[in-house]
Amino acid sequence: MRVNSLFKKLIIVVLIFAVAAISFATFFIMKTQEQKIILEKETAEIKQEIQETAQAYLSLEKTQSLLKDSNLNNFSQALIKISGLEAVEIYDTNGTVLFSENKQNINQNFINDNNVKKALDGEAVVKKEDDFLLTYYVPIQRSDNSVKTVVSGKLSLKESTKQLDEFLYLTIIASSIMSALIIVVAFVVFKNAEESVTQKDRLLVEKTKALEEGQQQDEAILSSIAESLIVINKDGQIIYFNPEAERISGFKLSDVEFRLYKNFLIFTDKEGHEQKNNPITETIKTASKIQINIKDGYYLKQGKKNLIPVSVSVAPILDKDKKIKGVAATIRDITTEKELDKVKDEFVYVVAHELGNPIFALDGYLSILESQLAKKDKKNHEVLALAQNVKSQLSNLVNDLLEVVRNEQGTLTCETAPIDLGAIAKLVVQNAQFKAKSKKIKLSYEAVKIPKVIGNEQKITEVLTNFVDNAIKYTPDGGKISVFHELSAEGVETHIQDNGFGISKEGTEHLFEKFYRVKTKDTSEITGTGLGLFICKQIVEKCGGMVWATSEEGKGSTFSFSLKTAK
């Protein structure tokens, strides 16, 4: 009894060590990202606040002298109050200090200061004085991009760092399972940060209808909208172009009014190659609403050279007979969202990758304990089995997160070749028989002669294994599962059919989304990450195929995928 107690304590110590290692790894990684996240956030906000304050208080025409601007003092005071900067100084284009909280610096010339020089050349400079103090040199530019003035000031990061540190210290006490759940929640929160624009679409359509009722009133309303708004008639001519549309496109209303949108609104990919599908063109043809999101990878040519990432929403304008009169389009600059998405992907990848080391160590410890204890005591074997199960869940979660991040970053590769889908299906079904028999489920494979298909043998094996495992998990004891193929016009369709719990129509629509899991009283105790079906969909699509599912609640489900025939 004393020996058994000692062994149990040893197992607990090992598990506690694993929890501590995972928590420490998470803390260390987040700590190393802390300064970068704070610096990027604060820098973006300071630049925007300074530029907006300048636009509100200063005359930015090229001929207007800064010394003659009556609002200079008001601008200075507003800048100190709004931005939170300390030691604010304002320079003219010769590097002379026109305003300073330090009166001794007024009229002093700093043209030889490298930071002032760079700012006068149009480059925003951030100088790191120490870990908690930054000095900004921000140029205020006119509409022709020439520099009107330069603003400098110091910003303390102590409060921001203190708040983030408090959160980091809390993560140390989290368990390994809680650490994994926090990563998942963080991933969901970042991903769901993509804004829904359904309400904005409705607002835009309502405003364009008002265009016919009073042109003068509409001009005032539409010009005040923060989003870019472009109205195009059914012939493709631009008839409205608000100020935000001018800014984001690089063209003035006078340049584009009553001219074809195709010459000015050019959508490309990241490399500058024009997109095959222009959402404005598609809406004019089909009279249907089209939404382009951050993951679609659309860029807009700003002027003749610059490319900026955008989301696009296009809604048709219909007359009383439901015939199209034109379209209303809103284009939004998503540069910030792209950068945050990149930071998020890098963060999740680093965290998931680093978690692999303690999980690998835990696996080694458990294997050693199992080899020494499992044969001696049945209770020890049961405890070790539970520990192995928890370790497997963590390992699967980490692997799924890494697979998702690779797909988001475009590094998920799937080299294709002619493969024997029948042989793969037969092997997957054979390997799953033990698990099926443990639930008294009849698992069968209907072998038929099918041609070879284009795919990746390893990846398609993963897909089929995931579908069969899900069918076993979501089919009650004594059920039936059948795997079979059908020939289609372009290739081979593979179906995994069960008579399990089934899924509602609403649930079926979300099956292949990240982190979505069916939640009913029958499935509440079934574990999973909600990433498997999403990954399966990405793999099959990269192999040139399609994935879909049909289901009826209480009667069962059929998961299917198609692959093209090898030539």
C-alpha positions as CSV (number, residue, x, y, z in Angstrom):
1,M,0.0,0.0,0.0
2,R,2.8,2.4,0.9
3,V,4.5,1.6,-2.5
4,N,1.3,2.3,-4.4
5,S,0.8,5.6,-2.6
6,L,4.4,6.6,-3.5
7,F,3.8,5.8,-7.1
8,K,0.6,7.8,-7.2
9,K,2.4,10.7,-5.7
10,L,5.1,10.4,-8.3
11,I,2.5,10.5,-11.0
12,I,0.9,13.6,-9.5
13,V,4.3,15.3,-9.3
14,V,5.0,14.5,-13.0
15,L,1.6,16.0,-14.0
16,I,2.2,19.1,-11.9
17,F,5.6,19.5,-13.5
18,A,4.0,19.3,-16.9
19,V,1.4,21.9,-16.0
20,A,4.1,24.2,-14.6
21,A,6.3,23.7,-17.7
22,I,3.4,24.5,-20.1
23,S,2.4,27.6,-18.1
24,F,6.0,28.9,-17.9
25,A,6.4,28.4,-21.7
26,T,3.2,30.3,-22.4
27,F,4.2,33.1,-20.0
28,F,7.7,33.4,-21.5
29,I,6.5,33.5,-25.1
30,M,3.8,36.1,-24.3
31,K,6.4,38.2,-22.3
32,T,8.7,38.3,-25.3
33,Q,5.9,39.6,-27.5
34,E,4.8,42.2,-25.0
35,Q,6.9,45.2,-26.0
36,K,6.2,44.5,-29.7
37,I,2.5,44.5,-29.3
38,I,2.4,47.6,-27.0
39,L,4.8,49.5,-29.4
40,E,2.7,48.8,-32.5
41,K,-0.5,49.7,-30.8
42,E,0.7,52.9,-29.2
43,T,2.5,54.0,-32.4
44,A,-0.5,53.6,-34.6
45,E,-2.8,55.5,-32.2
46,I,-0.3,58.4,-31.7
47,K,0.2,58.9,-35.4
48,Q,-3.5,58.9,-36.0
49,E,-4.3,61.3,-33.1
50,I,-1.6,63.8,-34.2
51,Q,-2.7,63.8,-37.9
52,E,-6.4,64.1,-37.0
53,T,-5.7,67.0,-34.5
54,A,-3.6,68.8,-37.2
55,Q,-6.4,68.5,-39.7
56,A,-8.9,69.9,-37.1
57,Y,-6.8,72.9,-36.1
58,L,-4.3,73.8,-38.8
59,S,-4.5,75.1,-42.3
60,L,-2.7,72.5,-44.4
61,E,-2.6,74.5,-47.7
62,K,0.8,74.8,-49.2
63,T,0.9,78.6,-49.2
64,Q,-0.1,79.0,-45.6
65,S,2.8,79.8,-43.2
66,L,2.8,77.9,-40.0
67,L,3.8,81.0,-38.0
68,K,0.8,82.9,-39.4
69,D,-1.6,80.1,-38.5
70,S,-3.8,81.6,-35.7
71,N,-4.7,78.1,-34.5
72,L,-1.1,77.1,-33.7
73,N,-1.4,77.6,-30.0
74,N,-4.9,75.9,-29.9
75,F,-3.4,73.0,-31.9
76,S,-0.5,72.7,-29.3
77,Q,-2.8,72.6,-26.3
78,A,-5.3,70.2,-28.0
79,L,-2.4,67.9,-29.0
80,I,-1.1,67.7,-25.3
81,K,-4.6,67.0,-24.1
82,I,-5.7,64.4,-26.7
83,S,-2.6,62.4,-27.3
84,G,-1.2,62.1,-23.8
85,L,2.3,63.1,-25.0
86,E,4.7,64.9,-22.7
87,A,7.4,67.4,-23.6
88,V,5.6,68.3,-26.8
89,E,7.5,70.4,-29.4
90,I,6.4,71.7,-32.8
91,Y,9.0,72.5,-35.6
92,D,8.7,74.4,-38.8
93,T,10.1,73.1,-42.1
94,N,13.5,74.6,-41.2
95,G,13.8,72.7,-38.0
96,T,13.1,75.7,-35.8
97,V,11.0,75.1,-32.6
98,L,7.8,77.1,-32.7
99,F,6.2,75.7,-29.6
100,S,7.7,73.8,-26.7
101,E,6.6,73.1,-23.1
102,N,10.3,73.9,-22.3
103,K,10.3,77.6,-23.1
104,Q,14.1,77.6,-23.5
105,N,13.8,75.5,-26.7
106,I,11.5,78.0,-28.5
107,N,13.3,79.4,-31.6
108,Q,16.1,76.9,-31.2
109,N,17.1,75.2,-34.5
110,F,17.4,71.4,-34.6
111,I,17.8,70.9,-38.3
112,N,21.0,68.8,-37.6
113,D,19.1,66.4,-35.4
114,N,18.8,63.1,-37.4
115,N,15.3,62.4,-36.0
116,V,14.1,65.9,-37.0
117,K,15.7,65.5,-40.4
118,K,13.9,62.2,-41.1
119,A,10.6,63.6,-40.0
120,L,11.0,66.7,-42.2
121,D,11.6,64.2,-45.1
122,G,8.2,62.7,-44.4
123,E,9.3,59.7,-42.3
124,A,7.7,59.1,-38.8
125,V,10.4,58.3,-36.3
126,V,10.0,56.4,-33.0
127,K,13.0,56.7,-30.7
128,K,13.2,54.3,-27.7
129,E,14.7,56.2,-24.8
130,D,14.4,53.2,-22.4
131,D,12.1,50.2,-21.9
132,F,9.2,52.4,-20.8
133,L,9.7,55.7,-22.6
134,L,9.4,56.5,-26.3
135,T,10.0,59.8,-28.2
136,Y,7.9,60.4,-31.4
137,Y,8.8,62.6,-34.4
138,V,5.7,62.7,-36.6
139,P,5.4,64.7,-39.8
140,I,2.1,66.5,-40.6
141,Q,1.6,66.3,-44.3
142,R,-0.4,68.3,-46.8
143,S,-2.6,66.7,-49.5
144,D,0.4,66.7,-51.9
145,N,2.5,64.7,-49.3
146,S,4.8,67.7,-48.6
147,V,5.6,68.3,-44.9
148,K,3.8,71.2,-43.2
149,T,5.3,70.7,-39.7
150,V,6.8,68.2,-37.4
151,V,5.5,67.3,-33.9
152,S,7.6,65.6,-31.3
153,G,6.7,64.3,-27.8
154,K,7.4,61.7,-25.3
155,L,5.1,58.8,-24.3
156,S,5.4,56.6,-21.2
157,L,4.6,52.9,-21.6
158,K,4.6,52.1,-17.9
159,E,0.9,52.0,-17.5
160,S,0.3,49.9,-20.6
161,T,3.1,47.5,-19.6
162,K,1.8,47.3,-16.0
163,Q,-1.7,46.3,-17.2
164,L,-0.3,43.6,-19.5
165,D,2.0,42.3,-16.8
166,E,-0.9,41.8,-14.5
167,F,-2.6,39.6,-17.0
168,L,0.7,37.6,-17.7
169,Y,1.2,36.8,-14.1
170,L,-2.3,35.3,-13.9
171,T,-1.5,32.9,-16.6
172,I,1.3,31.2,-14.5
173,I,-1.4,29.6,-12.2
174,A,-3.4,28.1,-15.1
175,S,-3.3,24.3,-15.6
176,S,-2.2,22.8,-18.8
177,I,-5.7,22.1,-19.9
178,M,-6.7,25.7,-19.1
179,S,-3.7,27.0,-20.9
180,A,-4.8,25.1,-24.0
181,L,-8.3,26.4,-23.7
182,I,-7.0,30.0,-23.3
183,I,-5.1,29.6,-26.5
184,V,-8.3,28.4,-28.3
185,V,-10.4,31.2,-26.9
186,A,-7.7,33.8,-27.9
187,F,-7.7,32.3,-31.4
188,V,-11.5,32.5,-31.6
189,V,-11.6,36.1,-30.3
190,F,-8.9,37.3,-32.9
191,K,-10.5,35.4,-35.7
192,N,-14.0,36.6,-34.9
193,A,-12.6,40.2,-34.9
194,E,-13.5,40.3,-38.6
195,E,-16.5,42.7,-38.6
196,S,-19.9,41.9,-40.0
197,V,-21.0,44.6,-42.4
198,T,-24.6,43.4,-43.0
199,Q,-26.0,46.4,-41.2
200,K,-23.7,48.7,-43.1
201,D,-24.8,47.3,-46.4
202,R,-28.4,47.9,-45.4
203,L,-27.6,51.5,-44.4
204,L,-25.8,52.1,-47.7
205,V,-28.7,50.8,-49.8
206,E,-31.1,53.1,-47.8
207,K,-28.9,56.1,-48.4
208,T,-28.6,55.5,-52.1
209,K,-32.4,55.3,-52.4
210,A,-32.5,58.8,-50.8
211,L,-30.3,60.0,-53.6
212,E,-33.4,60.3,-55.9
213,E,-35.4,62.2,-53.3
214,G,-33.0,65.1,-52.6
215,Q,-29.5,65.5,-54.1
216,Q,-28.4,68.4,-51.9
217,Q,-29.5,66.7,-48.6
218,D,-27.9,63.4,-49.7
219,E,-24.5,65.1,-50.4
220,A,-24.4,66.3,-46.8
221,I,-25.3,62.9,-45.4
222,L,-23.2,60.7,-47.6
223,S,-20.1,62.9,-47.3
224,S,-20.2,62.6,-43.5
225,I,-20.0,58.7,-43.6
226,A,-16.7,57.4,-42.2
227,E,-16.6,54.5,-44.7
228,S,-15.9,55.0,-48.4
229,L,-19.0,55.1,-50.5
230,I,-19.1,54.7,-54.2
231,V,-22.3,54.7,-56.3
232,I,-22.2,53.3,-59.9
233,N,-25.0,53.2,-62.4
234,K,-25.9,50.1,-64.4
235,D,-23.6,51.3,-67.3
236,G,-20.6,51.2,-65.0
237,Q,-20.2,55.0,-64.6
238,I,-19.3,56.4,-61.2
239,I,-22.0,58.9,-60.1
240,Y,-21.0,59.4,-56.4
241,F,-17.6,59.3,-54.7
242,N,-17.4,60.5,-51.1
243,P,-14.3,61.9,-49.4
244,E,-13.2,58.6,-47.9
245,A,-13.5,57.0,-51.3
246,E,-11.1,59.7,-52.6
247,R,-8.6,59.0,-49.8
248,I,-8.6,55.2,-50.2
249,S,-8.5,55.2,-54.0
250,G,-6.1,58.1,-54.5
251,F,-8.4,59.8,-57.1
252,K,-10.6,62.9,-56.7
253,L,-14.3,63.0,-57.6
254,S,-13.5,65.3,-60.5
255,D,-11.2,62.6,-61.9
256,V,-13.7,59.8,-61.8
257,E,-17.2,61.3,-62.1
258,F,-19.3,59.8,-64.9
259,R,-16.3,57.7,-66.0
260,L,-16.1,53.9,-66.0
261,Y,-15.2,52.4,-62.6
262,K,-13.0,49.7,-64.3
263,N,-10.3,52.4,-65.0
264,F,-10.1,53.4,-61.4
265,L,-11.2,50.6,-59.0
266,I,-8.7,47.9,-59.9
267,F,-8.6,44.9,-57.5
268,T,-5.4,42.8,-57.4
269,D,-3.8,40.1,-55.4
270,K,-0.8,40.7,-53.1
271,E,1.6,40.5,-56.1
272,G,-0.3,43.1,-58.1
273,H,-2.0,40.7,-60.5
274,E,-5.5,41.8,-61.3
275,Q,-8.3,39.6,-59.7
276,K,-10.4,37.5,-62.1
277,N,-13.6,38.4,-60.3
278,N,-14.4,42.1,-59.7
279,P,-17.2,42.3,-57.1
280,I,-18.7,45.4,-58.7
281,T,-18.9,43.7,-62.1
282,E,-20.4,40.6,-60.6
283,T,-23.1,42.6,-58.7
284,I,-24.1,44.5,-61.8
285,K,-24.4,41.2,-63.7
286,T,-26.3,39.2,-61.1
287,A,-28.0,41.9,-59.0
288,S,-26.8,40.0,-55.9
289,K,-24.9,41.3,-52.9
290,I,-21.2,40.4,-52.7
291,Q,-18.9,40.6,-49.7
292,I,-15.1,40.4,-49.9
293,N,-13.5,39.7,-46.5
294,I,-9.9,39.8,-45.2
295,K,-9.2,36.1,-46.1
296,D,-10.1,36.7,-49.7
297,G,-6.8,38.5,-50.3
298,Y,-8.1,41.5,-52.3
299,Y,-5.9,44.6,-52.7
300,L,-6.9,48.0,-54.3
301,K,-4.5,50.0,-56.5
302,Q,-4.2,53.3,-54.7
303,G,-3.4,55.7,-57.5
304,K,-1.0,54.1,-59.9
305,K,1.5,52.4,-57.6
306,N,0.4,51.6,-54.1
307,L,-1.5,48.4,-53.1
308,I,-3.6,48.4,-49.9
309,P,-5.5,45.4,-48.5
310,V,-9.2,46.0,-48.5
311,S,-12.6,44.4,-47.7
312,V,-15.3,45.2,-50.2
313,S,-19.1,45.2,-49.9
314,V,-21.3,45.7,-52.9
315,A,-25.1,45.9,-52.9
316,P,-27.4,46.3,-55.9
317,I,-29.7,49.3,-56.2
318,L,-33.1,48.1,-57.6
319,D,-36.1,49.9,-58.9
320,K,-39.7,49.2,-58.0
321,D,-39.8,46.4,-60.6
322,K,-36.7,44.7,-59.0
323,K,-34.5,45.7,-62.0
324,I,-31.0,46.8,-61.3
325,K,-30.3,50.6,-61.6
326,G,-26.8,50.5,-60.2
327,V,-24.7,49.4,-57.2
328,A,-23.5,50.9,-54.0
329,A,-20.0,49.8,-53.0
330,T,-18.0,50.4,-49.8
331,I,-14.3,49.7,-49.7
332,R,-12.5,49.6,-46.3
333,D,-8.7,49.7,-45.7
334,I,-7.9,46.7,-43.6
335,T,-4.1,47.2,-43.3
336,T,-4.4,47.3,-39.5
337,E,-6.5,44.1,-39.4
338,K,-4.0,42.4,-41.7
339,E,-1.1,43.3,-39.3
340,L,-3.1,42.2,-36.3
341,D,-4.0,38.9,-38.0
342,K,-0.3,38.3,-38.8
343,V,0.7,39.0,-35.2
344,K,-2.1,36.7,-34.0
345,D,-1.0,33.9,-36.4
346,E,2.7,34.3,-35.4
347,F,1.7,34.3,-31.7
348,V,-0.5,31.1,-31.9
349,Y,2.2,29.4,-34.0
350,V,5.0,30.1,-31.5
351,V,2.8,29.2,-28.5
352,A,1.6,25.9,-30.1
353,H,5.1,25.1,-31.3
354,E,6.7,25.7,-27.8
355,L,4.0,23.7,-26.1
356,G,5.2,20.7,-28.0
357,N,8.4,20.4,-25.9
358,P,6.7,19.9,-22.5
359,I,4.1,17.6,-24.0
360,F,6.9,15.5,-25.6
361,A,8.6,15.4,-22.2
362,L,5.4,14.4,-20.5
363,D,4.9,11.6,-23.0
364,G,8.4,10.3,-22.1
365,Y,7.8,10.4,-18.4
366,L,4.4,8.6,-18.8
367,S,6.0,5.9,-21.0
368,I,8.7,5.3,-18.4
369,L,6.1,5.0,-15.6
370,E,3.9,2.7,-17.7
371,S,6.7,0.4,-18.5
372,Q,7.5,0.1,-14.8
373,L,4.1,0.2,-13.1
374,A,1.4,-1.0,-15.5
375,K,2.1,-4.7,-15.0
376,K,2.3,-4.5,-11.2
377,D,-0.9,-2.9,-10.3
378,K,-4.2,-2.5,-12.2
379,K,-5.1,0.8,-10.5
380,N,-1.8,2.3,-11.6
381,H,-2.5,1.2,-15.1
382,E,-5.9,3.0,-15.0
383,V,-4.4,6.2,-13.7
384,L,-1.7,6.2,-16.3
385,A,-4.3,5.6,-19.0
386,L,-6.2,8.7,-17.9
387,A,-2.9,10.7,-17.9
388,Q,-2.1,9.4,-21.5
389,N,-5.6,10.4,-22.6
390,V,-5.1,14.0,-21.3
391,K,-1.7,14.2,-22.9
392,S,-3.2,13.0,-26.3
393,Q,-5.9,15.6,-26.1
394,L,-3.3,18.4,-25.6
395,S,-1.1,17.0,-28.4
396,N,-4.0,16.8,-30.8
397,L,-5.0,20.4,-30.0
398,V,-1.4,21.6,-30.6
399,N,-1.2,19.7,-33.9
400,D,-4.6,21.1,-35.0
401,L,-3.6,24.7,-34.1
402,L,-0.3,24.3,-36.1
403,E,-2.2,22.9,-39.1
404,V,-4.7,25.8,-39.0
405,V,-2.0,28.4,-38.7
406,R,-0.1,26.9,-41.7
407,N,-3.2,27.1,-43.7
408,E,-3.8,30.7,-42.7
409,Q,-0.3,31.6,-43.6
410,G,-0.4,29.7,-46.9
411,T,2.3,27.3,-45.9
412,L,0.0,24.2,-45.8
413,T,1.3,22.2,-48.8
414,C,-0.5,19.4,-50.5
415,E,1.6,17.8,-53.3
416,T,-0.8,15.8,-55.5
417,A,-0.3,12.7,-57.6
418,P,-2.5,9.8,-58.8
419,I,-3.6,7.7,-55.7
420,D,-5.6,4.5,-55.1
421,L,-8.5,5.8,-53.1
422,G,-10.1,2.4,-52.8
423,A,-6.9,1.0,-51.1
424,I,-6.8,4.0,-48.7
425,A,-10.5,3.5,-47.8
426,K,-10.0,-0.2,-47.2
427,L,-7.1,0.4,-44.9
428,V,-8.8,3.2,-42.9
429,V,-11.9,1.0,-42.3
430,Q,-9.7,-2.0,-41.2
431,N,-7.8,0.2,-38.7
432,A,-11.1,1.6,-37.3
433,Q,-12.7,-1.8,-36.7
434,F,-11.4,-2.2,-33.2
435,K,-12.9,1.1,-32.1
436,A,-16.2,0.3,-33.9
437,K,-16.5,-3.1,-32.3
438,S,-15.9,-1.6,-28.8
439,K,-19.3,0.1,-29.3
440,K,-20.8,-2.8,-31.2
441,I,-21.1,-0.7,-34.3
442,K,-21.1,-2.5,-37.7
443,L,-18.5,-0.7,-39.9
444,S,-18.4,-1.8,-43.5
445,Y,-16.7,-0.8,-46.7
446,E,-18.4,-1.4,-50.1
447,A,-15.4,-2.1,-52.4
448,V,-16.0,-1.3,-56.0
449,K,-13.7,-0.8,-59.0
450,I,-12.9,3.0,-59.2
451,P,-10.2,4.8,-61.2
452,K,-7.2,6.5,-59.6
453,V,-7.8,10.1,-58.4
454,I,-5.6,13.2,-58.0
455,G,-4.7,13.7,-54.3
456,N,-2.1,13.4,-51.6
457,E,-2.1,9.9,-50.1
458,Q,-1.1,10.9,-46.6
459,K,-3.4,13.8,-46.4
460,I,-6.4,12.0,-47.9
461,T,-5.8,9.2,-45.4
462,E,-6.0,11.8,-42.6
463,V,-9.3,13.1,-44.1
464,L,-10.9,9.7,-44.4
465,T,-9.7,8.7,-40.9
466,N,-11.2,11.9,-39.4
467,F,-14.6,11.3,-41.1
468,V,-14.7,7.6,-39.9
469,D,-13.6,8.5,-36.4
470,N,-16.3,11.1,-36.2
471,A,-18.9,8.7,-37.4
472,I,-18.0,6.2,-34.7
473,K,-18.0,8.9,-32.0
474,Y,-21.4,10.3,-33.0
475,T,-23.1,7.0,-33.6
476,P,-24.7,5.2,-30.5
477,D,-23.9,1.6,-29.5
478,G,-25.2,-0.9,-32.0
479,G,-25.3,1.5,-34.9
480,K,-24.2,1.1,-38.5
481,I,-21.6,3.0,-40.6
482,S,-21.0,2.4,-44.3
483,V,-18.1,3.7,-46.5
484,F,-18.7,3.6,-50.2
485,H,-17.8,5.4,-53.5
486,E,-19.8,6.8,-56.5
487,L,-18.6,7.9,-59.9
488,S,-19.4,11.4,-60.9
489,A,-18.9,13.4,-64.1
490,E,-15.4,14.7,-63.0
491,G,-14.2,12.1,-60.6
492,V,-15.0,9.9,-57.6
493,E,-17.2,10.8,-54.6
494,T,-16.6,9.1,-51.3
495,H,-19.4,8.9,-48.7
496,I,-19.3,8.0,-45.0
497,Q,-22.8,7.3,-43.9
498,D,-24.1,6.6,-40.4
499,N,-27.4,6.2,-38.5
500,G,-26.1,8.2,-35.5
501,F,-27.5,11.2,-33.7
502,G,-27.7,13.4,-36.8
503,I,-27.4,17.2,-37.1
504,S,-29.9,20.0,-37.4
505,K,-30.1,22.0,-40.7
506,E,-28.7,25.1,-38.9
507,G,-25.8,23.0,-37.5
508,T,-25.0,21.5,-40.9
509,E,-24.4,25.0,-42.4
510,H,-21.6,25.6,-39.9
511,L,-19.9,22.1,-39.8
512,F,-16.7,23.1,-41.6
513,E,-16.1,26.3,-39.7
514,K,-13.2,26.6,-37.3
515,F,-14.0,25.6,-33.7
516,Y,-17.6,24.7,-34.5
517,R,-18.9,21.7,-32.6
518,V,-22.4,20.3,-32.6
519,K,-23.9,20.7,-29.1
520,T,-26.9,18.6,-28.1
521,K,-27.8,16.5,-25.1
522,D,-26.5,13.4,-27.0
523,T,-23.1,15.0,-27.9
524,S,-22.4,17.0,-24.8
525,E,-19.9,14.5,-23.4
526,I,-18.0,13.9,-26.7
527,T,-14.6,15.7,-26.7
528,G,-13.0,17.5,-29.6
529,T,-11.4,20.7,-30.7
530,G,-13.8,21.7,-33.5
531,L,-10.8,21.9,-35.9
532,G,-10.9,18.5,-37.6
533,L,-13.6,19.1,-40.2
534,F,-12.2,22.6,-41.0
535,I,-8.7,21.0,-41.7
536,C,-10.3,18.2,-43.8
537,K,-12.1,20.8,-46.0
538,Q,-8.8,22.8,-46.5
539,I,-6.9,19.6,-47.5
540,V,-9.6,18.3,-50.0
541,E,-9.9,21.8,-51.6
542,K,-6.1,22.0,-51.9
543,C,-6.3,18.7,-53.7
544,G,-8.8,20.2,-56.2
545,G,-11.9,18.5,-54.6
546,M,-15.0,19.5,-52.6
547,V,-16.4,18.6,-49.2
548,W,-20.1,18.5,-48.1
549,A,-22.4,16.9,-45.6
550,T,-26.1,16.0,-45.4
551,S,-27.9,15.1,-42.2
552,E,-31.2,14.8,-40.4
553,E,-31.5,15.1,-36.7
554,G,-32.2,11.8,-35.1
555,K,-31.6,9.8,-38.3
556,G,-27.9,10.1,-39.1
557,S,-25.4,11.9,-41.3
558,T,-23.5,11.5,-44.5
559,F,-20.1,13.2,-44.9
560,S,-18.8,13.3,-48.5
561,F,-15.9,14.5,-50.5
562,S,-15.0,14.4,-54.2
563,L,-11.6,14.1,-56.0
564,K,-10.9,14.5,-59.7
565,T,-10.0,11.4,-61.8
566,A,-6.3,11.1,-62.7
567,K,-5.7,11.3,-66.4
